Amino acid sequence: MPDTQNDAGLAMETVQFSLPVGEISLRASAQLPVGRTTLTQLLPILQNLENVIVDKVGEEARSAGKRISCRAGCGACCRQMAPVSLFEAEALSAWMGSLPEVRRTELEQRFQRALSALRDAGVMEKLLAGDWALDEERTTQLAIDYFHAGVACPFLEEESCSIHPMRPLSCREYLVTSPPELCRDPSAHEVSGVRLPMKLSRALYAFGQEMTEDARGWIPLVFLVAWGRRGATPGEYVAGSGREVLRAFLERAATVSASAND
């Protein structure tokens, strides 16, 4: 039976669940829709889960005498090629579509300028080739070339993320403990990244790979506007009651995590 209703009048239920994260089992609860739900609609739950994992890693780093360097105002990492799952792309596209026309147009123009800058830097042709995702060395080189192009994320404003509460999981998962100034060129400096015991983004990518038969299962964030114009609804690929969709995601996350640690 539903426990309550949300602001939209949808029946909701409280679900208790656990997720194996490294050597511990993360116990949590969430308010989930009783009726039909898509994976894209559950993103806020997954973002909160990721935040808990990241906070735990941050506490462990502090206990070890280290400190997470990432702060608002330091946007060096926002010039990297940020992966966005298809489900996050769907949610961000819908959000942009709900904005006032002036703001939406401003953001769309930023995306266009970013694409033009990547083209002028000779990176766009490599990005569009797509087959780089099959080769680790080429993927690494493309990431370096992209960063050296110096093209900021269109959502970056005054060196801070303007969509911080809904930023992609990959952005949440990128943490360093080395001095911020070293992030100005990770290919030239030894940046100390923080290893997460589980990256929930990989489960989303796995669903994307399965759905599209694409080696990545994600798109570079800079392609968001162009991708959104297709009107795709990938969230429908994993749909059911909120409980069923969450279970499917948790099972995939555990499987992907186990494979990554083999």
C-alpha positions as CSV (number, residue, x, y, z in Angstrom):
1,M,0.0,0.0,0.0
2,P,1.2,3.5,-0.7
3,D,2.6,5.5,2.3
4,T,1.7,8.9,1.0
5,Q,1.4,11.2,-2.1
6,N,3.8,13.6,-3.5
7,D,3.1,17.2,-4.5
8,A,1.8,16.0,-7.9
9,G,-0.7,13.6,-6.2
10,L,1.2,10.5,-7.2
11,A,1.1,7.5,-4.8
12,M,4.5,7.0,-3.1
13,E,6.0,4.2,-0.9
14,T,9.0,4.1,1.4
15,V,11.5,1.4,0.3
16,Q,14.4,0.2,2.4
17,F,17.4,-1.2,0.4
18,S,21.1,-1.8,0.6
19,L,24.0,-1.5,-1.8
20,P,27.4,-3.1,-1.4
21,V,30.0,-0.3,-1.6
22,G,33.5,-1.5,-1.2
23,E,33.8,-3.4,2.1
24,I,30.5,-2.0,3.5
25,S,26.9,-2.3,2.7
26,L,25.2,1.1,2.3
27,R,21.7,1.0,3.8
28,A,19.3,3.6,2.7
29,S,15.6,4.4,2.2
30,A,13.8,6.3,-0.5
31,Q,10.3,7.5,-1.4
32,L,9.5,5.9,-4.7
33,P,6.5,6.1,-7.0
34,V,4.1,3.2,-6.8
35,G,3.0,3.6,-10.4
36,R,4.9,3.4,-13.6
37,T,8.3,5.0,-13.4
38,T,11.3,5.3,-15.7
39,L,15.0,5.2,-14.9
40,T,15.3,8.8,-15.8
41,Q,12.7,9.7,-13.3
42,L,14.7,8.0,-10.6
43,L,17.8,10.1,-11.2
44,P,17.3,12.3,-8.1
45,I,17.4,9.1,-6.0
46,L,20.6,7.9,-7.7
47,Q,22.2,11.4,-7.3
48,N,21.5,11.3,-3.6
49,L,23.1,7.8,-3.4
50,E,26.2,9.0,-5.3
51,N,26.4,11.9,-2.9
52,V,26.4,9.5,0.1
53,I,29.2,7.5,-1.5
54,V,31.3,10.6,-2.3
55,D,30.8,12.0,1.3
56,K,32.0,8.7,2.7
57,V,35.1,8.8,0.6
58,G,35.7,12.4,1.6
59,E,35.5,11.5,5.3
60,E,38.0,8.6,4.7
61,A,40.4,11.0,2.9
62,R,40.2,13.5,5.8
63,S,40.9,10.6,8.3
64,A,44.0,9.8,6.3
65,G,45.2,13.4,6.5
66,K,44.1,14.4,3.1
67,R,41.5,16.9,1.9
68,I,39.3,17.0,-1.2
69,S,40.6,19.9,-3.2
70,C,37.4,20.4,-5.4
71,R,35.6,23.6,-4.5
72,A,33.2,26.1,-6.1
73,G,35.2,28.6,-8.1
74,C,37.8,26.0,-9.3
75,G,36.5,25.0,-12.7
76,A,39.6,23.3,-14.2
77,C,37.9,19.9,-14.4
78,C,34.9,21.6,-16.2
79,R,37.1,21.8,-19.3
80,Q,37.4,18.0,-19.6
81,M,35.2,15.8,-21.8
82,A,32.4,15.1,-19.3
83,P,30.5,11.8,-20.0
84,V,26.8,12.1,-19.6
85,S,24.6,9.0,-19.6
86,L,21.6,8.9,-22.0
87,F,19.2,9.1,-19.0
88,E,20.9,12.2,-17.6
89,A,20.9,13.7,-21.1
90,E,17.1,13.1,-21.2
91,A,16.6,14.8,-17.9
92,L,18.9,17.8,-18.7
93,S,17.3,18.2,-22.1
94,A,13.8,18.3,-20.5
95,W,15.1,20.8,-17.9
96,M,16.5,23.1,-20.5
97,G,13.2,22.9,-22.4
98,S,11.4,24.1,-19.3
99,L,13.5,27.3,-19.0
100,P,12.4,30.8,-20.0
101,E,13.2,31.4,-23.7
102,V,15.9,34.0,-23.0
103,R,17.8,31.7,-20.6
104,R,17.3,28.6,-22.9
105,T,18.6,30.5,-25.9
106,E,21.6,31.8,-23.9
107,L,22.6,28.2,-23.0
108,E,22.0,26.9,-26.5
109,Q,24.3,29.6,-27.8
110,R,27.0,28.6,-25.3
111,F,26.7,25.0,-26.6
112,Q,27.1,26.1,-30.1
113,R,30.1,28.2,-29.3
114,A,31.7,25.3,-27.5
115,L,31.1,23.0,-30.5
116,S,32.6,25.7,-32.8
117,A,35.7,26.0,-30.6
118,L,36.2,22.3,-30.6
119,R,36.0,22.2,-34.4
120,D,38.5,25.0,-34.7
121,A,40.9,23.2,-32.3
122,G,40.7,20.0,-34.5
123,V,38.9,18.0,-31.8
124,M,35.4,17.8,-33.3
125,E,36.5,15.5,-36.1
126,K,38.0,13.0,-33.6
127,L,34.9,13.2,-31.4
128,L,32.6,12.4,-34.2
129,A,34.6,9.4,-35.4
130,G,33.2,7.5,-32.4
131,D,35.5,4.5,-32.8
132,W,38.0,6.0,-30.4
133,A,35.9,4.5,-27.5
134,L,37.2,1.1,-28.5
135,D,40.8,1.9,-27.9
136,E,42.0,3.0,-24.5
137,E,45.1,4.8,-25.9
138,R,43.0,6.8,-28.4
139,T,40.4,7.6,-25.7
140,T,43.2,8.9,-23.4
141,Q,44.7,11.0,-26.2
142,L,41.3,12.4,-27.1
143,A,40.6,13.4,-23.5
144,I,44.0,15.2,-23.5
145,D,43.3,17.0,-26.8
146,Y,39.9,18.0,-25.6
147,F,41.3,19.5,-22.3
148,H,44.0,21.3,-24.1
149,A,41.4,23.0,-26.4
150,G,40.3,24.9,-23.2
151,V,36.6,24.7,-24.0
152,A,34.6,25.2,-20.8
153,C,31.4,23.3,-20.1
154,P,28.5,25.5,-21.3
155,F,27.0,25.2,-17.8
156,L,30.1,26.7,-16.2
157,E,29.5,30.3,-14.9
158,E,32.1,32.3,-13.0
159,E,34.2,29.0,-12.7
160,S,31.3,27.3,-10.8
161,C,28.7,24.7,-12.0
162,S,25.4,26.4,-12.6
163,I,23.6,23.1,-12.5
164,H,25.4,21.7,-9.4
165,P,22.3,20.0,-7.8
166,M,21.6,18.1,-11.0
167,R,25.1,17.7,-12.4
168,P,26.0,14.4,-14.0
169,L,27.2,11.5,-11.9
170,S,30.6,11.5,-13.6
171,C,31.1,15.1,-12.4
172,R,30.3,14.0,-8.8
173,E,32.7,11.1,-9.1
174,Y,35.7,13.3,-10.1
175,L,37.6,14.1,-6.9
176,V,41.2,15.0,-6.2
177,T,43.3,15.6,-3.1
178,S,46.3,17.3,-4.9
179,P,46.7,21.1,-5.0
180,P,44.1,22.7,-7.3
181,E,46.7,24.4,-9.4
182,L,47.9,21.0,-10.7
183,C,44.4,20.5,-12.3
184,R,45.3,23.2,-14.8
185,D,46.9,20.5,-16.9
186,P,46.4,16.9,-15.6
187,S,48.4,15.6,-18.5
188,A,51.5,17.5,-17.4
189,H,51.1,17.3,-13.6
190,E,50.6,14.4,-11.2
191,V,47.0,14.9,-10.1
192,S,46.0,12.7,-7.1
193,G,42.5,11.4,-7.9
194,V,40.3,9.7,-5.3
195,R,39.3,6.2,-6.0
196,L,35.6,5.5,-5.4
197,P,34.7,2.0,-4.3
198,M,31.7,2.2,-6.7
199,K,30.8,4.5,-9.5
200,L,27.1,4.6,-10.1
201,S,27.6,6.2,-13.5
202,R,28.9,3.0,-14.9
203,A,25.6,1.2,-14.3
204,L,23.8,4.0,-16.3
205,Y,26.5,3.6,-19.1
206,A,25.9,-0.2,-19.1
207,F,22.2,0.3,-19.7
208,G,23.0,2.8,-22.4
209,Q,25.4,0.3,-24.1
210,E,22.8,-2.4,-24.0
211,M,20.1,-0.2,-25.4
212,T,22.1,1.4,-28.2
213,E,24.8,-1.2,-28.9
214,D,27.3,1.7,-28.5
215,A,30.7,1.0,-26.9
216,R,30.3,4.0,-24.7
217,G,26.7,4.1,-23.5
218,W,27.1,7.9,-22.9
219,I,27.6,11.1,-24.9
220,P,30.0,14.0,-24.3
221,L,28.1,16.7,-22.4
222,V,28.9,19.2,-25.2
223,F,26.6,17.3,-27.5
224,L,23.6,17.6,-25.1
225,V,21.6,20.2,-27.1
226,A,22.1,18.4,-30.5
227,W,21.2,15.1,-28.8
228,G,18.1,16.6,-27.1
229,R,16.7,17.7,-30.5
230,R,16.1,14.0,-31.4
231,G,13.4,13.8,-28.7
232,A,14.8,10.4,-27.5
233,T,13.3,8.9,-24.2
234,P,15.9,6.3,-23.1
235,G,14.4,6.2,-19.6
236,E,11.6,4.1,-21.1
237,Y,14.1,1.3,-21.6
238,V,14.1,0.6,-17.9
239,A,10.5,1.1,-16.6
240,G,8.1,-0.3,-14.1
241,S,7.1,0.6,-10.6
242,G,9.6,2.7,-8.7
243,R,10.6,-0.3,-6.7
244,E,11.2,-2.4,-9.8
245,V,13.3,0.2,-11.5
246,L,15.4,0.8,-8.4
247,R,16.0,-2.9,-8.0
248,A,17.1,-3.2,-11.7
249,F,19.5,-0.4,-11.2
250,L,21.0,-1.7,-8.0
251,E,21.5,-5.1,-9.5
252,R,23.2,-3.6,-12.5
253,A,25.4,-1.4,-10.3
254,A,26.5,-4.4,-8.2
255,T,27.3,-6.4,-11.4
256,V,29.3,-3.6,-13.0
257,S,31.2,-2.9,-9.8
258,A,32.1,-6.5,-9.4
259,S,33.4,-6.6,-13.0
260,A,35.5,-3.5,-12.5
261,N,37.1,-5.0,-9.5
262,D,38.0,-8.4,-11.1
